[in-house]
C-alpha cells in the first residue's frame, strides 16, 4: 500500500509543472489562429528569421543584442490521407495457388458483405478446417455463422454455401476442430464431429450426417461435457465455474456451501492439508534455525 503525503504530492506537482513550462519553449510555437482556413486555401505564417550565434569574450563582458525579426511564409493547406479500397475478397475466404499465391477462387457471402462490412464483423476472425476425406471446408467469423463450402467450387461474389447457419454465442476467434468420435453407449455425438468455441457461450459440437453431408443442428448436441467421479457419470452443457461445481457436488453426494464472495465454493472438495501444520510450524522453522547456526559457525 502506498501513502500519499503533502510533500510527495508537491514534489510530483512541481516536476509536472516544470515540464509543462519548459518543454514547449524548446520548439517554435505559432498561434493556432494563423492556421484557420479550408483545404486548398493559402495562408501566411510569420516565421522567426534565423540569426547567428556569438561567443562571449569573457564572463561578465558585454553582449550584443539582435533585433527580433520575422518573415512571412505562404502555406497552402492540403488534406493528406492514405486510403485502401476494401474489396469483396477482404470479406471472403480466398483459395490461393500454392506456387505463386495467385487467387484461384474465393467465397463471399453477399448478405454478409452488404450487412457487416461497416460493423467490424469480418469473416476472417476464425481459422479454416478442411474436412478429412472431403473437398469441403468449414469456417466462421465475427458474424456468428457456421459455413461449409466446396473448396473446388467456392462461387466468388455469388457464393451459395453448402451449409450456412447461426450458432449460439457470437464471434468465432479460433479454428474449428474435427474428431471422429468413437461410438460409446448412447453418445449422440458418435461419428464425424466438428467443434467450435464461440465468444460468450460454451463449446459447440456439430455432428456430420454422412448421408446428407450436412451438420446436424439439434440443440441437444451442443457442448456436452461429461463428468466421471466414483463410478458415477453426469453430463453438463455449461462450462461456468458455478455450473461445474454444482455438477461435481452432485456426483460426490455433497451439499454445496452457501454463497460467500470471500471464500471459493469449491474448498470442501479439496484434500485437507493434514501435515501442513507440521511443515510450517515445525520443520520449516527448524531448518531456518539450523541454517543460521551453520552460517554463524562457518564465519566464527
C-alpha positions as CSV (number, residue, x, y, z in Angstrom):
1,X,0.0,0.0,0.0
2,X,1.3,3.5,-0.8
3,X,0.6,6.5,1.4
4,X,0.2,10.0,-0.2
5,X,1.8,12.8,1.7
6,X,1.7,16.6,1.1
7,X,5.4,16.6,0.5
8,X,5.2,13.8,-2.1
9,X,2.3,15.4,-3.9
10,X,4.0,18.8,-4.0
11,X,7.3,17.2,-5.4
12,X,5.4,15.4,-8.2
13,X,3.3,18.5,-9.0
14,X,6.4,20.8,-9.3
15,X,8.1,18.3,-11.6
16,X,5.0,18.1,-13.9
17,X,4.6,21.9,-13.9
18,X,8.3,22.4,-14.7
19,X,8.0,20.0,-17.7
20,X,4.8,21.8,-18.8
21,X,6.6,25.2,-18.8
22,X,10.0,24.2,-20.1
23,X,9.3,21.6,-22.8
24,X,7.1,23.9,-25.1
25,X,9.8,26.6,-25.0
26,X,12.2,24.2,-26.9
27,X,10.0,24.5,-30.1
28,X,8.7,27.4,-32.1
29,X,5.1,27.9,-31.3
30,X,2.7,29.5,-33.8
31,X,-0.7,30.6,-32.7
32,X,-3.4,28.3,-34.0
33,X,-5.5,31.2,-35.3
34,X,-3.0,31.6,-38.1
35,X,-3.9,28.2,-39.5
36,X,-7.6,29.0,-39.9
37,X,-8.7,28.0,-43.4
38,X,-10.1,25.3,-45.6
39,X,-8.5,22.6,-47.7
40,X,-6.7,24.3,-50.7
41,X,-6.5,27.8,-49.0
42,X,-3.2,29.6,-48.8
43,X,-2.4,31.4,-45.5
44,X,0.6,33.4,-44.4
45,X,2.6,32.3,-41.3
46,X,5.2,34.5,-39.6
47,X,8.4,32.6,-39.1
48,X,11.4,33.9,-37.0
49,X,14.4,34.8,-39.1
50,X,17.4,32.6,-38.2
51,X,20.3,34.5,-36.6
52,X,24.0,34.0,-35.9
53,X,25.2,32.8,-32.5
54,X,28.0,34.8,-30.9
55,X,30.7,33.8,-28.3
56,X,31.0,35.9,-25.2
57,X,34.6,37.2,-24.8
58,X,34.7,36.5,-21.1
59,X,32.4,36.1,-18.1
60,X,30.7,39.3,-17.3
61,X,31.6,41.1,-20.6
62,X,29.0,42.9,-22.5
63,X,26.8,41.1,-25.0
64,X,25.4,42.2,-28.4
65,X,21.6,42.2,-28.9
66,X,20.0,41.5,-32.3
67,X,16.6,42.7,-33.4
68,X,13.9,40.1,-33.4
69,X,12.7,39.8,-37.0
70,X,10.1,37.6,-38.7
71,X,9.5,36.8,-42.3
72,X,6.1,35.9,-43.9
73,X,5.8,32.4,-45.4
74,X,2.9,31.3,-47.5
75,X,1.5,27.9,-46.7
76,X,-1.1,26.1,-48.8
77,X,-3.4,23.8,-46.7
78,X,-3.8,20.3,-48.1
79,X,-5.6,17.3,-46.8
80,X,-3.1,14.4,-46.6
81,X,-4.6,10.9,-46.5
82,X,-4.0,7.3,-47.3
83,X,-6.9,5.1,-48.3
84,X,-7.2,1.5,-49.3
85,X,-10.4,0.2,-51.0
86,X,-11.9,-2.8,-49.2
87,X,-12.8,-5.4,-51.8
88,X,-15.2,-8.3,-51.6
89,X,-12.1,-10.6,-51.3
90,X,-11.3,-8.9,-48.0
91,X,-14.6,-10.1,-46.6
92,X,-14.1,-13.6,-48.1
93,X,-12.4,-16.9,-47.8
94,X,-9.8,-17.0,-50.5
95,X,-8.2,-20.0,-52.2
96,X,-4.6,-19.4,-53.4
97,X,-2.3,-21.2,-55.7
98,X,0.4,-22.8,-53.7
99,X,3.2,-21.9,-56.1
100,X,2.6,-18.3,-57.0
101,X,-0.1,-17.3,-54.4
102,X,-2.5,-16.3,-57.2
103,X,-6.2,-16.2,-56.3
104,X,-7.8,-19.3,-57.7
105,X,-11.3,-18.9,-56.2
106,X,-13.0,-17.2,-53.2
107,X,-16.1,-17.5,-51.2
108,X,-18.2,-14.4,-50.3
109,X,-21.5,-14.3,-48.5
110,X,-23.3,-11.5,-50.4
111,X,-25.5,-10.8,-47.4
112,X,-22.5,-10.6,-45.1
113,X,-20.7,-8.1,-47.3
114,X,-23.7,-5.7,-47.5
115,X,-24.7,-6.1,-43.9
116,X,-21.5,-6.5,-41.9
117,X,-18.9,-4.5,-44.0
118,X,-19.2,-1.5,-41.7
119,X,-19.7,-3.3,-38.4
120,X,-16.3,-4.9,-37.7
121,X,-17.9,-8.3,-38.3
122,X,-15.2,-9.6,-40.7
123,X,-15.2,-13.2,-41.9
124,X,-11.5,-13.7,-41.2
125,X,-11.5,-13.8,-37.4
126,X,-11.5,-17.6,-37.2
127,X,-9.5,-20.3,-38.9
128,X,-10.4,-22.8,-41.6
129,X,-10.9,-26.6,-41.3
130,X,-10.5,-28.9,-44.3
131,X,-12.8,-31.8,-43.7
132,X,-11.0,-35.1,-43.8
133,X,-11.9,-37.2,-46.9
134,X,-13.8,-34.3,-48.4
135,X,-13.3,-31.2,-50.6
136,X,-15.4,-29.1,-48.2
137,X,-14.1,-26.5,-45.8
138,X,-15.6,-25.3,-42.6
139,X,-15.1,-21.8,-41.2
140,X,-16.8,-19.0,-39.3
141,X,-16.2,-15.4,-38.3
142,X,-17.4,-12.5,-36.2
143,X,-20.9,-12.5,-37.8
144,X,-21.7,-15.6,-35.8
145,X,-22.3,-18.1,-38.7
146,X,-21.0,-21.5,-39.4
147,X,-20.2,-22.0,-43.1
148,X,-19.5,-25.2,-45.1
149,X,-18.3,-24.6,-48.6
150,X,-16.9,-26.7,-51.5
151,X,-13.3,-25.7,-52.0
152,X,-13.5,-26.8,-55.7
153,X,-16.5,-24.5,-56.4
154,X,-16.5,-21.7,-53.9
155,X,-18.6,-19.3,-56.0
156,X,-16.9,-15.9,-55.8
157,X,-19.2,-13.0,-55.3
158,X,-22.4,-15.0,-55.9
159,X,-21.4,-17.8,-53.5
160,X,-24.0,-20.3,-52.3
161,X,-22.5,-22.3,-49.4
162,X,-23.2,-26.0,-48.9
163,X,-24.5,-25.0,-45.5
164,X,-24.9,-21.8,-43.5
165,X,-26.5,-21.4,-40.1
166,X,-26.1,-19.3,-37.0
167,X,-25.0,-20.8,-33.7
168,X,-25.3,-19.9,-30.0
169,X,-22.9,-17.2,-28.9
170,X,-21.3,-14.5,-31.1
171,X,-17.9,-14.1,-32.6
172,X,-15.7,-17.0,-33.6
173,X,-12.0,-16.3,-33.0
174,X,-10.5,-19.8,-33.3
175,X,-10.3,-22.5,-35.9
176,X,-12.8,-25.4,-35.8
177,X,-11.6,-28.8,-34.7
178,X,-12.6,-32.2,-36.1
179,X,-12.8,-35.6,-34.4
180,X,-14.2,-38.9,-35.4
181,X,-15.9,-39.7,-32.1
182,X,-16.0,-43.4,-31.3
183,X,-19.3,-45.0,-30.5
184,X,-19.7,-45.3,-26.7
185,X,-23.1,-46.3,-25.4
186,X,-25.8,-43.9,-26.3
187,X,-23.5,-41.0,-27.0
188,X,-25.3,-39.0,-29.7
189,X,-22.1,-37.4,-31.0
190,X,-20.5,-40.6,-32.3
191,X,-19.0,-40.2,-35.7
192,X,-17.6,-37.2,-37.6
193,X,-18.0,-34.2,-35.4
194,X,-16.8,-30.6,-35.6
195,X,-16.2,-28.4,-32.5
196,X,-16.5,-24.6,-32.3
197,X,-16.0,-22.4,-29.2
198,X,-17.7,-19.1,-29.8
199,X,-17.4,-16.0,-27.7
200,X,-19.9,-15.6,-24.9
201,X,-21.0,-19.3,-24.9
202,X,-19.8,-22.8,-24.1
203,X,-18.3,-25.3,-26.5
204,X,-20.5,-26.2,-29.5
205,X,-20.4,-29.6,-31.2
206,X,-21.9,-30.4,-34.6
207,X,-22.3,-34.0,-35.9
208,X,-21.9,-34.5,-39.6
209,X,-24.6,-36.5,-41.2
210,X,-22.6,-38.8,-43.6
211,X,-25.6,-39.4,-45.8
212,X,-26.5,-35.7,-46.5
213,X,-23.1,-34.2,-45.9
214,X,-24.6,-31.6,-43.6
215,X,-24.1,-30.8,-39.9
216,X,-27.0,-31.6,-37.6
217,X,-28.3,-28.6,-35.7
218,X,-30.0,-30.4,-32.9
219,X,-29.7,-28.3,-29.7
220,X,-29.1,-31.5,-27.6
221,X,-25.7,-31.9,-29.3
222,X,-24.3,-28.6,-28.2
223,X,-21.4,-28.5,-25.8
224,X,-21.7,-31.8,-23.9
225,X,-19.2,-32.1,-21.0
226,X,-19.1,-35.4,-19.2
227,X,-18.0,-35.8,-15.6
228,X,-16.9,-39.1,-14.1
229,X,-16.5,-39.5,-10.3
230,X,-16.6,-42.6,-8.1
231,X,-18.3,-44.7,-10.8
232,X,-21.0,-42.1,-11.4
233,X,-21.4,-40.0,-14.6
234,X,-23.1,-36.8,-15.3
235,X,-23.4,-34.5,-18.4
236,X,-23.5,-30.7,-18.5
237,X,-23.7,-28.2,-21.3
238,X,-22.2,-25.4,-19.3
239,X,-18.5,-24.6,-18.5
240,X,-19.0,-21.8,-16.0
241,X,-17.3,-22.3,-12.6
242,X,-20.6,-22.4,-10.7
243,X,-22.2,-25.0,-13.0
244,X,-19.1,-27.2,-12.9
245,X,-19.0,-27.1,-9.1
246,X,-22.7,-27.9,-8.8
247,X,-22.2,-31.0,-11.0
248,X,-19.2,-32.2,-9.0
249,X,-21.0,-31.7,-5.7
250,X,-23.9,-33.7,-7.1
251,X,-21.7,-36.6,-8.1
252,X,-19.9,-36.5,-4.8
253,X,-23.2,-36.6,-2.8
254,X,-22.3,-33.4,-1.0
255,X,-24.3,-30.2,-0.4
256,X,-22.6,-27.2,-1.8
257,X,-21.7,-24.4,0.8
258,X,-23.6,-21.2,1.0
259,X,-22.7,-18.3,-1.3
260,X,-19.8,-16.3,0.1
261,X,-17.9,-13.9,-2.1
262,X,-14.8,-14.1,0.1
263,X,-14.5,-17.9,0.0
264,X,-14.2,-20.2,-3.0
265,X,-17.2,-22.6,-3.0
266,X,-15.0,-25.5,-4.1
267,X,-12.9,-25.6,-0.9
268,X,-14.8,-28.6,0.6
269,X,-13.7,-30.7,-2.3
270,X,-10.0,-30.1,-1.7
271,X,-7.9,-32.6,0.3
272,X,-7.4,-31.3,3.9
273,X,-3.7,-30.3,4.4
274,X,-3.3,-32.6,7.4
275,X,0.5,-32.4,7.6
276,X,0.8,-28.7,6.6
277,X,0.9,-27.6,10.2
278,X,3.9,-29.8,10.9
279,X,5.8,-28.5,7.9
280,X,5.1,-24.8,8.5
281,X,5.3,-24.7,12.3
282,X,7.9,-27.4,12.9
283,X,10.1,-28.5,10.0
284,X,10.4,-25.1,8.3
285,X,11.4,-23.1,11.5
286,X,13.8,-25.8,12.4
287,X,15.5,-25.6,9.1
288,X,15.8,-21.8,9.4
289,X,17.4,-22.1,12.9
290,X,19.8,-24.8,11.7
291,X,20.8,-22.8,8.7
292,X,21.5,-19.7,10.9
293,X,23.6,-21.8,13.4
294,X,25.6,-23.3,10.4
295,X,26.4,-19.9,8.9
296,X,27.4,-18.5,12.3
297,X,29.8,-21.4,13.0
298,X,31.2,-21.1,9.5
299,X,32.1,-17.5,9.9
300,X,33.3,-17.9,13.5
